[in-house]
Amino acid sequence: MADDRFRLAAIQAAAVPFDREASTRKACRLIRQAGALGVTLAAFGETWLPGYPFFCHAPVGAKTWQAMADYLANAVEIPGPTTDALCLAAKEAGVDVVIGVAERDRASGGSVYCTLLFIGRDGCILGRHRKLKPTFHERSVWSDGDAVGLKTLRRSCRMRCLRSSRAAPTSRSCNRQGCSWRRLPVSCRPPWRADAYPRAKKA
């Protein structure tokens, strides 16, 4: 029987909020560190780059619009310089990478998606999945996704991790491709403070 074991690095380090370039440099460093540890797959969290838009859960005010503008400005185009850097790091480290990014639509320039980006150890983009239905306040920041990215990637570890797996059509689509689901309890809603947005005090 073939050995299907793999080593997963669940990246717990924080990004540099609202700073795409600094977050990219940090991600590349973490990917290379994971490779040095013999990791098979390095996985980052939801919109790790350039960070989760916690401001969308706060009362709407003048700072909200500035935060949205800065978030859009730091979103990632696929492909682009940011993904080029991530692909190079993955290739040098010999590691498959899954990283959440705020993806800016190249055509409109104004739509942002909560996207899961898949990069192979050969440095190529394997695919991407846009979150189908952002949750509640997230809809003021992220656009609805599509089902184009609902594909199983044939790697040493065949996985598909989607918070939107609660949607029955999503689950059925991936189950037909051989996915196994593992539900984990998730809590990602710390109390929001005005100074949580790094440039709020400057407004």
mmCIF file of the C-alpha atoms, coordinates in Angstrom:
data_MODEL
# 
_entry.id   MODEL 
# 
loop_
_atom_site.group_PDB 
_atom_site.id 
_atom_site.type_symbol 
_atom_site.label_atom_id 
_atom_site.label_alt_id 
_atom_site.label_comp_id 
_atom_site.label_asym_id 
_atom_site.label_entity_id 
_atom_site.label_seq_id 
_atom_site.pdbx_PDB_ins_code 
_atom_site.Cartn_x 
_atom_site.Cartn_y 
_atom_site.Cartn_z 
_atom_site.occupancy 
_atom_site.B_iso_or_equiv 
_atom_site.pdbx_formal_charge 
_atom_site.auth_seq_id 
_atom_site.auth_comp_id 
_atom_site.auth_asym_id 
_atom_site.auth_atom_id 
_atom_site.pdbx_PDB_model_num 
ATOM 1   C CA . MET A 1 1   ? 0.000   0.000  0.000   1.00 0.00 ? 1   MET A CA 1 
ATOM 2   C CA . ALA A 1 2   ? 1.319   3.422  -0.924  1.00 0.00 ? 2   ALA A CA 1 
ATOM 3   C CA . ASP A 1 3   ? 2.351   5.695  1.925   1.00 0.00 ? 3   ASP A CA 1 
ATOM 4   C CA . ASP A 1 4   ? -0.161  8.573  1.873   1.00 0.00 ? 4   ASP A CA 1 
ATOM 5   C CA . ARG A 1 5   ? 1.077   10.278 4.999   1.00 0.00 ? 5   ARG A CA 1 
ATOM 6   C CA . PHE A 1 6   ? 1.839   13.988 4.823   1.00 0.00 ? 6   PHE A CA 1 
ATOM 7   C CA . ARG A 1 7   ? 2.982   16.773 7.130   1.00 0.00 ? 7   ARG A CA 1 
ATOM 8   C CA . LEU A 1 8   ? 0.724   19.816 7.435   1.00 0.00 ? 8   LEU A CA 1 
ATOM 9   C CA . ALA A 1 9   ? 1.796   23.208 8.735   1.00 0.00 ? 9   ALA A CA 1 
ATOM 10  C CA . ALA A 1 10  ? -1.246  25.149 9.988   1.00 0.00 ? 10  ALA A CA 1 
ATOM 11  C CA . ILE A 1 11  ? 0.170   28.675 9.954   1.00 0.00 ? 11  ILE A CA 1 
ATOM 12  C CA . GLN A 1 12  ? -0.937  30.517 13.102  1.00 0.00 ? 12  GLN A CA 1 
ATOM 13  C CA . ALA A 1 13  ? 1.179   33.654 12.608  1.00 0.00 ? 13  ALA A CA 1 
ATOM 14  C CA . ALA A 1 14  ? -0.685  36.907 12.008  1.00 0.00 ? 14  ALA A CA 1 
ATOM 15  C CA . ALA A 1 15  ? -0.458  38.868 8.793   1.00 0.00 ? 15  ALA A CA 1 
ATOM 16  C CA . VAL A 1 16  ? 0.503   42.550 8.674   1.00 0.00 ? 16  VAL A CA 1 
ATOM 17  C CA . PRO A 1 17  ? -3.008  44.072 8.481   1.00 0.00 ? 17  PRO A CA 1 
ATOM 18  C CA . PHE A 1 18  ? -3.769  46.238 5.461   1.00 0.00 ? 18  PHE A CA 1 
ATOM 19  C CA . ASP A 1 19  ? -0.220  45.894 4.132   1.00 0.00 ? 19  ASP A CA 1 
ATOM 20  C CA . ARG A 1 20  ? -0.100  43.575 1.139   1.00 0.00 ? 20  ARG A CA 1 
ATOM 21  C CA . GLU A 1 21  ? 3.634   43.838 0.506   1.00 0.00 ? 21  GLU A CA 1 
ATOM 22  C CA . ALA A 1 22  ? 4.670   43.286 4.136   1.00 0.00 ? 22  ALA A CA 1 
ATOM 23  C CA . SER A 1 23  ? 2.201   40.396 4.482   1.00 0.00 ? 23  SER A CA 1 
ATOM 24  C CA . THR A 1 24  ? 3.537   38.826 1.280   1.00 0.00 ? 24  THR A CA 1 
ATOM 25  C CA . ARG A 1 25  ? 7.111   38.999 2.529   1.00 0.00 ? 25  ARG A CA 1 
ATOM 26  C CA . LYS A 1 26  ? 6.059   37.409 5.818   1.00 0.00 ? 26  LYS A CA 1 
ATOM 27  C CA . ALA A 1 27  ? 4.108   34.657 4.046   1.00 0.00 ? 27  ALA A CA 1 
ATOM 28  C CA . CYS A 1 28  ? 7.080   33.830 1.829   1.00 0.00 ? 28  CYS A CA 1 
ATOM 29  C CA . ARG A 1 29  ? 9.341   33.623 4.869   1.00 0.00 ? 29  ARG A CA 1 
ATOM 30  C CA . LEU A 1 30  ? 6.914   31.284 6.641   1.00 0.00 ? 30  LEU A CA 1 
ATOM 31  C CA . ILE A 1 31  ? 6.597   29.089 3.551   1.00 0.00 ? 31  ILE A CA 1 
ATOM 32  C CA . ARG A 1 32  ? 10.374  28.717 3.355   1.00 0.00 ? 32  ARG A CA 1 
ATOM 33  C CA . GLN A 1 33  ? 10.550  27.908 7.067   1.00 0.00 ? 33  GLN A CA 1 
ATOM 34  C CA . ALA A 1 34  ? 7.886   25.249 6.582   1.00 0.00 ? 34  ALA A CA 1 
ATOM 35  C CA . GLY A 1 35  ? 9.884   23.732 3.732   1.00 0.00 ? 35  GLY A CA 1 
ATOM 36  C CA . ALA A 1 36  ? 12.970  23.552 5.922   1.00 0.00 ? 36  ALA A CA 1 
ATOM 37  C CA . LEU A 1 37  ? 10.923  21.514 8.427   1.00 0.00 ? 37  LEU A CA 1 
ATOM 38  C CA . GLY A 1 38  ? 9.923   18.961 5.802   1.00 0.00 ? 38  GLY A CA 1 
ATOM 39  C CA . VAL A 1 39  ? 6.326   20.125 5.503   1.00 0.00 ? 39  VAL A CA 1 
ATOM 40  C CA . THR A 1 40  ? 4.157   18.791 2.660   1.00 0.00 ? 40  THR A CA 1 
ATOM 41  C CA . LEU A 1 41  ? 1.410   21.428 2.830   1.00 0.00 ? 41  LEU A CA 1 
ATOM 42  C CA . ALA A 1 42  ? 1.485   24.914 4.362   1.00 0.00 ? 42  ALA A CA 1 
ATOM 43  C CA . ALA A 1 43  ? -2.003  26.272 5.061   1.00 0.00 ? 43  ALA A CA 1 
ATOM 44  C CA . PHE A 1 44  ? -2.886  29.878 5.917   1.00 0.00 ? 44  PHE A CA 1 
ATOM 45  C CA . GLY A 1 45  ? -6.238  31.174 7.185   1.00 0.00 ? 45  GLY A CA 1 
ATOM 46  C CA . GLU A 1 46  ? -9.161  33.003 5.594   1.00 0.00 ? 46  GLU A CA 1 
ATOM 47  C CA . THR A 1 47  ? -8.043  36.162 3.737   1.00 0.00 ? 47  THR A CA 1 
ATOM 48  C CA . TRP A 1 48  ? -4.727  35.944 5.552   1.00 0.00 ? 48  TRP A CA 1 
ATOM 49  C CA . LEU A 1 49  ? -3.391  38.304 2.946   1.00 0.00 ? 49  LEU A CA 1 
ATOM 50  C CA . PRO A 1 50  ? -3.834  41.198 3.630   1.00 0.00 ? 50  PRO A CA 1 
ATOM 51  C CA . GLY A 1 51  ? -5.983  40.249 6.661   1.00 0.00 ? 51  GLY A CA 1 
ATOM 52  C CA . TYR A 1 52  ? -9.577  39.681 7.729   1.00 0.00 ? 52  TYR A CA 1 
ATOM 53  C CA . PRO A 1 53  ? -11.786 42.833 7.459   1.00 0.00 ? 53  PRO A CA 1 
ATOM 54  C CA . PHE A 1 54  ? -12.841 43.016 11.107  1.00 0.00 ? 54  PHE A CA 1 
ATOM 55  C CA . PHE A 1 55  ? -13.981 46.601 10.541  1.00 0.00 ? 55  PHE A CA 1 
ATOM 56  C CA . CYS A 1 56  ? -17.092 45.291 8.778   1.00 0.00 ? 56  CYS A CA 1 
ATOM 57  C CA . HIS A 1 57  ? -18.454 44.181 12.180  1.00 0.00 ? 57  HIS A CA 1 
ATOM 58  C CA . ALA A 1 58  ? -18.133 47.690 13.672  1.00 0.00 ? 58  ALA A CA 1 
ATOM 59  C CA . PRO A 1 59  ? -20.712 50.486 13.541  1.00 0.00 ? 59  PRO A CA 1 
ATOM 60  C CA . VAL A 1 60  ? -20.574 52.291 10.198  1.00 0.00 ? 60  VAL A CA 1 
ATOM 61  C CA . GLY A 1 61  ? -18.830 55.659 10.321  1.00 0.00 ? 61  GLY A CA 1 
ATOM 62  C CA . ALA A 1 62  ? -16.323 57.809 8.447   1.00 0.00 ? 62  ALA A CA 1 
ATOM 63  C CA . LYS A 1 63  ? -13.513 55.381 9.272   1.00 0.00 ? 63  LYS A CA 1 
ATOM 64  C CA . THR A 1 64  ? -15.502 52.532 7.680   1.00 0.00 ? 64  THR A CA 1 
ATOM 65  C CA . TRP A 1 65  ? -15.233 54.010 4.185   1.00 0.00 ? 65  TRP A CA 1 
ATOM 66  C CA . GLN A 1 66  ? -11.518 54.728 4.610   1.00 0.00 ? 66  GLN A CA 1 
ATOM 67  C CA . ALA A 1 67  ? -10.985 51.176 5.831   1.00 0.00 ? 67  ALA A CA 1 
ATOM 68  C CA . MET A 1 68  ? -12.851 49.776 2.824   1.00 0.00 ? 68  MET A CA 1 
ATOM 69  C CA . ALA A 1 69  ? -10.800 51.917 0.424   1.00 0.00 ? 69  ALA A CA 1 
ATOM 70  C CA . ASP A 1 70  ? -7.531  50.779 2.006   1.00 0.00 ? 70  ASP A CA 1 
ATOM 71  C CA . TYR A 1 71  ? -8.673  47.156 2.024   1.00 0.00 ? 71  TYR A CA 1 
ATOM 72  C CA . LEU A 1 72  ? -9.478  47.327 -1.684  1.00 0.00 ? 72  LEU A CA 1 
ATOM 73  C CA . ALA A 1 73  ? -6.135  48.982 -2.406  1.00 0.00 ? 73  ALA A CA 1 
ATOM 74  C CA . ASN A 1 74  ? -4.306  46.128 -0.652  1.00 0.00 ? 74  ASN A CA 1 
ATOM 75  C CA . ALA A 1 75  ? -6.303  43.305 -2.236  1.00 0.00 ? 75  ALA A CA 1 
ATOM 76  C CA . VAL A 1 76  ? -4.549  40.761 -4.462  1.00 0.00 ? 76  VAL A CA 1 
ATOM 77  C CA . GLU A 1 77  ? -4.933  40.276 -8.207  1.00 0.00 ? 77  GLU A CA 1 
ATOM 78  C CA . ILE A 1 78  ? -4.518  36.716 -9.533  1.00 0.00 ? 78  ILE A CA 1 
ATOM 79  C CA . PRO A 1 79  ? -2.091  36.382 -11.187 1.00 0.00 ? 79  PRO A CA 1 
ATOM 80  C CA . GLY A 1 80  ? 0.086   39.311 -10.226 1.00 0.00 ? 80  GLY A CA 1 
ATOM 81  C CA . PRO A 1 81  ? 3.282   40.318 -8.406  1.00 0.00 ? 81  PRO A CA 1 
ATOM 82  C CA . THR A 1 82  ? 1.952   39.001 -5.087  1.00 0.00 ? 82  THR A CA 1 
ATOM 83  C CA . THR A 1 83  ? 1.119   35.549 -6.422  1.00 0.00 ? 83  THR A CA 1 
ATOM 84  C CA . ASP A 1 84  ? 4.423   35.488 -8.338  1.00 0.00 ? 84  ASP A CA 1 
ATOM 85  C CA . ALA A 1 85  ? 6.286   35.937 -5.040  1.00 0.00 ? 85  ALA A CA 1 
ATOM 86  C CA . LEU A 1 86  ? 4.215   33.248 -3.308  1.00 0.00 ? 86  LEU A CA 1 
ATOM 87  C CA . CYS A 1 87  ? 4.753   30.827 -6.187  1.00 0.00 ? 87  CYS A CA 1 
ATOM 88  C CA . LEU A 1 88  ? 8.512   31.375 -6.088  1.00 0.00 ? 88  LEU A CA 1 
ATOM 89  C CA . ALA A 1 89  ? 8.602   30.754 -2.332  1.00 0.00 ? 89  ALA A CA 1 
ATOM 90  C CA . ALA A 1 90  ? 6.564   27.547 -2.731  1.00 0.00 ? 90  ALA A CA 1 
ATOM 91  C CA . LYS A 1 91  ? 8.905   26.302 -5.459  1.00 0.00 ? 91  LYS A CA 1 
ATOM 92  C CA . GLU A 1 92  ? 12.045  27.084 -3.494  1.00 0.00 ? 92  GLU A CA 1 
ATOM 93  C CA . ALA A 1 93  ? 10.604  25.408 -0.396  1.00 0.00 ? 93  ALA A CA 1 
ATOM 94  C CA . GLY A 1 94  ? 9.167   22.426 -2.288  1.00 0.00 ? 94  GLY A CA 1 
ATOM 95  C CA . VAL A 1 95  ? 5.847   22.871 -0.468  1.00 0.00 ? 95  VAL A CA 1 
ATOM 96  C CA . ASP A 1 96  ? 2.208   22.946 -1.577  1.00 0.00 ? 96  ASP A CA 1 
ATOM 97  C CA . VAL A 1 97  ? 0.564   26.128 -0.282  1.00 0.00 ? 97  VAL A CA 1 
ATOM 98  C CA . VAL A 1 98  ? -3.048  27.013 0.490   1.00 0.00 ? 98  VAL A CA 1 
ATOM 99  C CA . ILE A 1 99  ? -3.522  30.658 1.427   1.00 0.00 ? 99  ILE A CA 1 
ATOM 100 C CA . GLY A 1 100 ? -6.578  32.838 1.883   1.00 0.00 ? 100 GLY A CA 1 
ATOM 101 C CA . VAL A 1 101 ? -6.418  36.143 0.027   1.00 0.00 ? 101 VAL A CA 1 
ATOM 102 C CA . ALA A 1 102 ? -8.707  39.089 -0.542  1.00 0.00 ? 102 ALA A CA 1 
ATOM 103 C CA . GLU A 1 103 ? -8.865  38.845 -4.325  1.00 0.00 ? 103 GLU A CA 1 
ATOM 104 C CA . ARG A 1 104 ? -9.528  42.003 -6.328  1.00 0.00 ? 104 ARG A CA 1 
ATOM 105 C CA . ASP A 1 105 ? -11.384 41.404 -9.570  1.00 0.00 ? 105 ASP A CA 1 
ATOM 106 C CA . ARG A 1 106 ? -9.116  42.539 -12.378 1.00 0.00 ? 106 ARG A CA 1 
ATOM 107 C CA . ALA A 1 107 ? -12.009 43.394 -14.730 1.00 0.00 ? 107 ALA A CA 1 
ATOM 108 C CA . SER A 1 108 ? -14.027 45.641 -12.416 1.00 0.00 ? 108 SER A CA 1 
ATOM 109 C CA . GLY A 1 109 ? -11.260 46.801 -10.082 1.00 0.00 ? 109 GLY A CA 1 
ATOM 110 C CA . GLY A 1 110 ? -13.922 47.269 -7.428  1.00 0.00 ? 110 GLY A CA 1 
ATOM 111 C CA . SER A 1 111 ? -15.076 43.789 -6.409  1.00 0.00 ? 111 SER A CA 1 
ATOM 112 C CA . VAL A 1 112 ? -13.260 41.803 -3.725  1.00 0.00 ? 112 VAL A CA 1 
ATOM 113 C CA . TYR A 1 113 ? -13.651 38.064 -3.122  1.00 0.00 ? 113 TYR A CA 1 
ATOM 114 C CA . CYS A 1 114 ? -12.733 35.906 -0.144  1.00 0.00 ? 114 CYS A CA 1 
ATOM 115 C CA . THR A 1 115 ? -10.529 33.544 -2.118  1.00 0.00 ? 115 THR A CA 1 
ATOM 116 C CA . LEU A 1 116 ? -8.629  30.383 -1.244  1.00 0.00 ? 116 LEU A CA 1 
ATOM 117 C CA . LEU A 1 117 ? -5.558  30.166 -3.478  1.00 0.00 ? 117 LEU A CA 1 
ATOM 118 C CA . PHE A 1 118 ? -3.833  26.839 -4.197  1.00 0.00 ? 118 PHE A CA 1 
ATOM 119 C CA . ILE A 1 119 ? -0.149  26.834 -5.197  1.00 0.00 ? 119 ILE A CA 1 
ATOM 120 C CA . GLY A 1 120 ? 1.809   23.715 -6.097  1.00 0.00 ? 120 GLY A CA 1 
ATOM 121 C CA . ARG A 1 121 ? 5.305   22.851 -4.949  1.00 0.00 ? 121 ARG A CA 1 
ATOM 122 C CA . ASP A 1 122 ? 6.415   23.384 -8.547  1.00 0.00 ? 122 ASP A CA 1 
ATOM 123 C CA . GLY A 1 123 ? 5.567   27.080 -8.198  1.00 0.00 ? 123 GLY A CA 1 
ATOM 124 C CA . CYS A 1 124 ? 2.402   27.003 -10.326 1.00 0.00 ? 124 CYS A CA 1 
ATOM 125 C CA . ILE A 1 125 ? -1.072  28.197 -9.380  1.00 0.00 ? 125 ILE A CA 1 
ATOM 126 C CA . LEU A 1 126 ? -3.233  25.072 -9.153  1.00 0.00 ? 126 LEU A CA 1 
ATOM 127 C CA . GLY A 1 127 ? -6.556  26.810 -8.675  1.00 0.00 ? 127 GLY A CA 1 
ATOM 128 C CA . ARG A 1 128 ? -8.623  29.144 -6.544  1.00 0.00 ? 128 ARG A CA 1 
ATOM 129 C CA . HIS A 1 129 ? -11.980 29.064 -4.828  1.00 0.00 ? 129 HIS A CA 1 
ATOM 130 C CA . ARG A 1 130 ? -14.096 32.125 -4.092  1.00 0.00 ? 130 ARG A CA 1 
ATOM 131 C CA . LYS A 1 131 ? -16.239 31.861 -0.960  1.00 0.00 ? 131 LYS A CA 1 
ATOM 132 C CA . LEU A 1 132 ? -19.744 31.230 -2.246  1.00 0.00 ? 132 LEU A CA 1 
ATOM 133 C CA . LYS A 1 133 ? -21.707 33.279 0.256   1.00 0.00 ? 133 LYS A CA 1 
ATOM 134 C CA . PRO A 1 134 ? -19.990 35.734 2.622   1.00 0.00 ? 134 PRO A CA 1 
ATOM 135 C CA . THR A 1 135 ? -21.533 35.742 6.077   1.00 0.00 ? 135 THR A CA 1 
ATOM 136 C CA . PHE A 1 136 ? -23.734 38.608 7.288   1.00 0.00 ? 136 PHE A CA 1 
ATOM 137 C CA . HIS A 1 137 ? -21.559 41.768 7.640   1.00 0.00 ? 137 HIS A CA 1 
ATOM 138 C CA . GLU A 1 138 ? -18.890 40.283 5.380   1.00 0.00 ? 138 GLU A CA 1 
ATOM 139 C CA . ARG A 1 139 ? -21.221 40.967 2.452   1.00 0.00 ? 139 ARG A CA 1 
ATOM 140 C CA . SER A 1 140 ? -20.478 44.680 2.774   1.00 0.00 ? 140 SER A CA 1 
ATOM 141 C CA . VAL A 1 141 ? -16.863 43.886 1.834   1.00 0.00 ? 141 VAL A CA 1 
ATOM 142 C CA . TRP A 1 142 ? -16.790 40.644 -0.186  1.00 0.00 ? 142 TRP A CA 1 
ATOM 143 C CA . SER A 1 143 ? -18.742 39.785 -3.313  1.00 0.00 ? 143 SER A CA 1 
ATOM 144 C CA . ASP A 1 144 ? -20.520 36.453 -3.754  1.00 0.00 ? 144 ASP A CA 1 
ATOM 145 C CA . GLY A 1 145 ? -18.289 33.766 -5.213  1.00 0.00 ? 145 GLY A CA 1 
ATOM 146 C CA . ASP A 1 146 ? -18.940 31.117 -7.823  1.00 0.00 ? 146 ASP A CA 1 
ATOM 147 C CA . ALA A 1 147 ? -18.629 27.350 -8.151  1.00 0.00 ? 147 ALA A CA 1 
ATOM 148 C CA . VAL A 1 148 ? -15.848 27.409 -10.756 1.00 0.00 ? 148 VAL A CA 1 
ATOM 149 C CA . GLY A 1 149 ? -13.215 26.585 -8.140  1.00 0.00 ? 149 GLY A CA 1 
ATOM 150 C CA . LEU A 1 150 ? -15.020 23.597 -6.616  1.00 0.00 ? 150 LEU A CA 1 
ATOM 151 C CA . LYS A 1 151 ? -12.457 21.084 -7.785  1.00 0.00 ? 151 LYS A CA 1 
ATOM 152 C CA . THR A 1 152 ? -10.465 18.456 -5.934  1.00 0.00 ? 152 THR A CA 1 
ATOM 153 C CA . LEU A 1 153 ? -6.736  18.802 -6.465  1.00 0.00 ? 153 LEU A CA 1 
ATOM 154 C CA . ARG A 1 154 ? -4.910  15.508 -6.834  1.00 0.00 ? 154 ARG A CA 1 
ATOM 155 C CA . ARG A 1 155 ? -1.994  15.934 -4.482  1.00 0.00 ? 155 ARG A CA 1 
ATOM 156 C CA . SER A 1 156 ? -0.268  13.752 -1.900  1.00 0.00 ? 156 SER A CA 1 
ATOM 157 C CA . CYS A 1 157 ? -3.012  14.990 0.440   1.00 0.00 ? 157 CYS A CA 1 
ATOM 158 C CA . ARG A 1 158 ? -6.378  15.315 -1.284  1.00 0.00 ? 158 ARG A CA 1 
ATOM 159 C CA . MET A 1 159 ? -8.315  17.933 0.625   1.00 0.00 ? 159 MET A CA 1 
ATOM 160 C CA . ARG A 1 160 ? -10.813 20.689 0.238   1.00 0.00 ? 160 ARG A CA 1 
ATOM 161 C CA . CYS A 1 161 ? -11.378 22.923 3.251   1.00 0.00 ? 161 CYS A CA 1 
ATOM 162 C CA . LEU A 1 162 ? -14.366 25.237 2.915   1.00 0.00 ? 162 LEU A CA 1 
ATOM 163 C CA . ARG A 1 163 ? -16.310 27.013 5.617   1.00 0.00 ? 163 ARG A CA 1 
ATOM 164 C CA . SER A 1 164 ? -19.151 27.091 3.112   1.00 0.00 ? 164 SER A CA 1 
ATOM 165 C CA . SER A 1 165 ? -19.236 23.269 3.224   1.00 0.00 ? 165 SER A CA 1 
ATOM 166 C CA . ARG A 1 166 ? -22.474 23.701 5.145   1.00 0.00 ? 166 ARG A CA 1 
ATOM 167 C CA . ALA A 1 167 ? -24.100 24.301 1.763   1.00 0.00 ? 167 ALA A CA 1 
ATOM 168 C CA . ALA A 1 168 ? -25.395 20.937 0.553   1.00 0.00 ? 168 ALA A CA 1 
ATOM 169 C CA . PRO A 1 169 ? -24.617 21.513 -3.165  1.00 0.00 ? 169 PRO A CA 1 
ATOM 170 C CA . THR A 1 170 ? -21.041 22.409 -2.246  1.00 0.00 ? 170 THR A CA 1 
ATOM 171 C CA . SER A 1 171 ? -20.596 19.258 -0.183  1.00 0.00 ? 171 SER A CA 1 
ATOM 172 C CA . ARG A 1 172 ? -22.113 17.027 -2.854  1.00 0.00 ? 172 ARG A CA 1 
ATOM 173 C CA . SER A 1 173 ? -19.924 18.522 -5.575  1.00 0.00 ? 173 SER A CA 1 
ATOM 174 C CA . CYS A 1 174 ? -16.717 17.867 -3.630  1.00 0.00 ? 174 CYS A CA 1 
ATOM 175 C CA . ASN A 1 175 ? -17.837 14.479 -2.284  1.00 0.00 ? 175 ASN A CA 1 
ATOM 176 C CA . ARG A 1 176 ? -18.210 13.249 -5.855  1.00 0.00 ? 176 ARG A CA 1 
ATOM 177 C CA . GLN A 1 177 ? -14.545 14.147 -6.347  1.00 0.00 ? 177 GLN A CA 1 
ATOM 178 C CA . GLY A 1 178 ? -13.382 12.058 -3.400  1.00 0.00 ? 178 GLY A CA 1 
ATOM 179 C CA . CYS A 1 179 ? -13.233 14.647 -0.621  1.00 0.00 ? 179 CYS A CA 1 
ATOM 180 C CA . SER A 1 180 ? -13.438 13.792 3.057   1.00 0.00 ? 180 SER A CA 1 
ATOM 181 C CA . TRP A 1 181 ? -14.893 16.445 5.361   1.00 0.00 ? 181 TRP A CA 1 
ATOM 182 C CA . ARG A 1 182 ? -13.548 17.266 8.781   1.00 0.00 ? 182 ARG A CA 1 
ATOM 183 C CA . ARG A 1 183 ? -15.528 19.752 10.848  1.00 0.00 ? 183 ARG A CA 1 
ATOM 184 C CA . LEU A 1 184 ? -13.601 21.852 13.347  1.00 0.00 ? 184 LEU A CA 1 
ATOM 185 C CA . PRO A 1 185 ? -15.050 24.364 15.838  1.00 0.00 ? 185 PRO A CA 1 
ATOM 186 C CA . VAL A 1 186 ? -14.062 27.868 14.796  1.00 0.00 ? 186 VAL A CA 1 
ATOM 187 C CA . SER A 1 187 ? -14.266 31.101 16.746  1.00 0.00 ? 187 SER A CA 1 
ATOM 188 C CA . CYS A 1 188 ? -12.884 34.157 15.006  1.00 0.00 ? 188 CYS A CA 1 
ATOM 189 C CA . ARG A 1 189 ? -14.830 37.059 16.426  1.00 0.00 ? 189 ARG A CA 1 
ATOM 190 C CA . PRO A 1 190 ? -12.774 38.877 19.064  1.00 0.00 ? 190 PRO A CA 1 
ATOM 191 C CA . PRO A 1 191 ? -14.281 42.088 20.469  1.00 0.00 ? 191 PRO A CA 1 
ATOM 192 C CA . TRP A 1 192 ? -13.743 44.919 17.957  1.00 0.00 ? 192 TRP A CA 1 
ATOM 193 C CA . ARG A 1 193 ? -12.020 48.087 19.131  1.00 0.00 ? 193 ARG A CA 1 
ATOM 194 C CA . ALA A 1 194 ? -11.595 51.363 17.278  1.00 0.00 ? 194 ALA A CA 1 
ATOM 195 C CA . ASP A 1 195 ? -7.807  50.936 17.346  1.00 0.00 ? 195 ASP A CA 1 
ATOM 196 C CA . ALA A 1 196 ? -8.001  47.449 15.760  1.00 0.00 ? 196 ALA A CA 1 
ATOM 197 C CA . TYR A 1 197 ? -7.826  49.137 12.377  1.00 0.00 ? 197 TYR A CA 1 
ATOM 198 C CA . PRO A 1 198 ? -4.189  50.290 12.211  1.00 0.00 ? 198 PRO A CA 1 
ATOM 199 C CA . ARG A 1 199 ? -4.884  53.638 10.504  1.00 0.00 ? 199 ARG A CA 1 
ATOM 200 C CA . ALA A 1 200 ? -8.017  54.554 12.404  1.00 0.00 ? 200 ALA A CA 1 
ATOM 201 C CA . LYS A 1 201 ? -6.230  56.893 14.771  1.00 0.00 ? 201 LYS A CA 1 
ATOM 202 C CA . LYS A 1 202 ? -4.839  58.856 11.839  1.00 0.00 ? 202 LYS A CA 1 
ATOM 203 C CA . ALA A 1 203 ? -8.279  59.622 10.377  1.00 0.00 ? 203 ALA A CA 1 
# 
